[in-house]
Amino acid sequence: MKILLIYAMLIILGLSMVISVDWLTGTPFSQSFNFLTKIFITTTFQELVVIIIFLVLPVIQVAVEAGKKKKKHSR
């Protein structure tokens, strides 16, 4: 679970940095959040698959480690 918390914190910090830089340059909040939709509109299917894999990878890693610990404790 610590790994998921770290990934969530990194995502929040990254988004807050991008939005705060936009805010400091005078860009309204509505346009600051609009960059997310613009990013995904221009991605191809292959890029979208890679993005999804990298977003799901930490969850898979935590699930595998939890399965290993559960199997170890049951022995």
C-alpha positions in Angstrom: 0.0 0.0 0.0 2.9 2.4 0.6 3.8 2.2 -3.1 0.3 3.2 -4.2 0.4 6.1 -1.7 3.7 7.2 -3.1 2.4 7.1 -6.7 -0.7 9.0 -5.7 1.4 11.7 -4.0 3.7 12.0 -7.1 0.6 12.4 -9.4 -0.9 15.0 -7.1 2.4 16.9 -6.8 3.0 16.8 -10.6 -0.5 18.1 -11.4 -0.2 20.8 -8.7 3.1 21.9 -10.2 1.7 22.2 -13.7 -1.5 24.0 -12.5 0.5 26.3 -10.2 2.8 27.4 -13.0 -0.2 28.1 -15.2 -1.8 30.0 -12.3 1.4 32.1 -11.8 1.5 33.0 -15.5 -2.1 34.2 -15.3 -3.9 31.3 -17.0 -7.4 30.7 -15.6 -8.1 27.5 -13.7 -10.5 26.3 -16.4 -7.8 26.4 -19.0 -5.3 24.9 -16.7 -7.4 21.8 -16.3 -8.2 21.8 -20.0 -4.7 20.7 -20.8 -5.5 17.1 -19.7 -8.2 16.7 -22.3 -6.0 18.2 -25.0 -3.2 15.7 -24.2 -5.5 12.7 -24.6 -7.2 13.9 -27.7 -3.9 13.9 -29.6 -2.6 10.5 -28.5 -2.7 7.5 -30.7 -4.1 4.1 -29.7 -0.6 2.7 -29.1 0.4 5.6 -26.9 -2.9 5.3 -24.9 -2.2 1.6 -24.3 1.3 2.4 -23.0 -0.1 5.1 -20.7 -2.7 2.7 -19.3 -0.1 0.0 -18.7 2.1 2.4 -16.8 -0.8 3.7 -14.7 -2.0 0.1 -13.8 1.5 -1.3 -13.2 1.8 -0.1 -9.6 -1.6 -1.6 -8.7 -0.5 -4.9 -10.3 2.8 -4.8 -8.4 1.0 -4.3 -5.0 -1.5 -7.1 -5.8 1.3 -9.5 -6.6 3.3 -8.7 -3.5 0.1 -9.1 -1.4 -0.5 -12.5 -2.9 3.1 -13.5 -2.1 2.7 -12.4 1.5 -0.6 -14.2 1.8 0.8 -17.4 0.4 3.8 -17.2 2.7 1.6 -16.7 5.8 -0.6 -19.6 4.9 2.2 -22.1 5.0 
